Amino acid sequence: MDIAIIAATELEMAPLRKIDLPYSKGKIDLSLTGIGPITTAYSVSKLISEKKPKIIIQIGIAGCFNQDFKIGSAVAVQSEIVADMGVYEDGMYKDVFQMGLTHYDAFPYENGCLKNTHTALLNLTGLQQVKAVSVSEITTLQTKIDLFHHHYGAEIESMEGSAFHYGCIAANIPFIQLRGISNRVGIRDKKQWKIPEALSAVRTTCISLLESL
């Protein structure tokens, strides 16, 4: 069983490159997708086509909306929403489903979400399983924070998760997305961020997951 581990940046991948990963059942391929949904969609599609992994693990950092989450901890993403695919008009936001451009359950969506149905993989992590939104612009405005957190119920945000989920679901490849909580969404003061701690938490979880497979 060959496993692919992907990350958007070298910063996020570096902690795994420094160690011998505990997996003896096949090969492990580490690769970078680049930042954002466009590069991620291309990279995941290319990876699946050329290397045909049995499982893909996406790792990285994320901002959190949920004030109860501990900065520096890790979570597993159960479902993803494309946060900024729609229109603002008449003082409100409508996504493509509300606009009637596509159906909430049009494959690979389920009720407007890109869900990870590989429950066994999610449970192996022992992490809290969360709902995420993917954005092309890091969220700073309170109106958007309220929309993503309260309207969509999102607990974290990243820039690549939905593209990753879409590609894996469409190709019927088992997958899991692991995110370290580096900061609260909207807080741009990097002194309050905990990127090393977040990446350490993801590394620990990833190693534990590999040992369990």
Secondary structure, 3 states (H helix, E strand, C coil): CCEEEEECCHHHHHHHHCCCCCCCCCCEEEEECCCCHHHHHHHHHHHHHHHCCCEEEEEEEEEECCCCCCCCCEEEEEEEEECCCEEEECCEEEECCCCCCCCCCCCCCECCEEECCCHHHHHHHCCCEEEEEECCCCCCCHHHHHHHHHHCCCCEEECCHHHHHHHHHHHCCCEEEEEEEEEECCCCCHHHCCHHHHHHHHHHHHHHHHHHC
